[in-house]
Amino acid sequence: MKHGAGGKWYLNAEHYSNEIVEKYRLKDFLMEQYRNFEQLPMRKVAGVDGTGLGYKLRMPLVGRLVKRLAENMLHSTRPPTNPFKAEGHIGQVVPLEDAIAILEACAVEPIIEKNCMCRMMSRGIKEACCINFGVMSEIAKELPRFVPEKDKFFLTRAQAVDRFKTHNTKGYIGTIWFGPFPYINNLCSCASPECAGIRPRLDYGVKSIYKAEYIIDFNPDKCTGCKACVAKCQFGAIEYSLSLKRVTVDMKKCWGCGVCRHGCKGKALYLQPREGVPAYKDDY
């Protein structure tokens, strides 16, 4: 399913199935990957380590080459073979409504909530805000650093929906991931700059994640000028205009996460399908 084709790849229930796990022997593959996640900052991936990567990415020619190599790995749709080779881990931002649809209709039980890998690697903080399903429930319980309090580890579908709503309301951005292609097993709630999917794109222009299938719009007549949505937006897409005494939206910067809506007292903000906005329908 390609972006802009009128469908959503993450609502294809086949990609959550146990049949895919068996076909590609994904339990062993994912176990090996997660055992090595804490070593990623120092391990070489495809012969390249992260030392000085920010500087390299900003060099005109070298940066362009590194970005292309990174995107080729991230966008790979080849079946997984080598757990030490980072390929095929691409995701997309999803708003609350689509996350609920994933949890209610697509995710394979058992469903768990584990500690966020990005927060652990970037700040050493353990926070349970990543929801996994299927084979990941078997893998995570064997990796103590990812397991929060036992009473919060396994979730019913209703509890998973409630937990995602809580994170979304708090301002965390929902993202859904292949891990690896074609198996979907990770619904994250993260934020910038911790998110290892969002940050490379914001800081270096590497397309490490897609924007949502939606884009924000608003009704200026309902805007009260409270500025709460400005504080919620992590992409700088909403600004307050002193002359207009209301907010303005830069659709080019919008990722369609919908988090800003939680701060809008006047219910002025709403999401619309990206394909319905000609200027940005292919801006993923």
Phi, psi and omega in degrees: 000118181266153180296137181083006182270009178087010179221175181234114184302328185282357175256013174271103187299337181301328183284358177255358193284153176292337179299322178293322178301314181290319184300317184254009180051052188285339180299311180295320180299310182291323177301315180295319179297312184291329176296333184258001185301320183291346179267355186304320182299337183250345180282148174277136176245120184054036177084004183237133175256176186272002182296122179067020185297322180301318179294317181297321182293336181271351177286131188312303184273315180298317180300319179296320180292316180297318179298317181296317179297316181297316181292325177297322178290314184293326184267007181298136177244026175277146177302147183292141178228308185250112182293347178268359180251116185283097179222146168077018180260083181241145183223182181211147175291138177229138177281175184305315184299317181287327177297319178297318179298321178298312184289326183276329189239341187244317186300135179268128178287155004283151179253136181230165171234118183244169178296141181291123179296319183297316180294322179296318184283326186268328184229358180070024182254134176262115177221123181277102180214008177255125181258125179240162181215169177067226187296337180297335179293330177282324183286313187298325183291346176267359180238088188307328183293341179265351186265121176280202177302139187300328182287349179253359188288305179267137183233147167282169178300317181296319179295321179297318178298316180297319180294318179296319178301318180299312180295318181296318179295326179293337180117004178282142184269130179280134176221144179242142190226141161285141179203077354267177178303136005257024186266122178261122182213013187219114175248105186265157168230103187226184182211160175271135015262006184292322189298120181286352175268319184281318188299316180301327180284318180292317186276325189234357178077014176279125182283077183270353180200152177265149170292166184290167176285006184231170175215148184277146173218170182207160177261107184299333180291338180265351183288125180266354180075026183284342177071005181297324180292330179298318180291330182285327186285123181267002184246004179068026184274346182239129178229155178263131179259118179295323182288322181273341183059038176200176182273162172233151183244129174261100184295336179296323182274345185289135177259355177074024182286333178079002182297328181302333183297332182292340180263355186273107182289330182269004181054040183275338184266141177209155178266144172228153180303134181302324182295343179274358178244094189312320185292338186233013185293337178251010183271073179264000000 
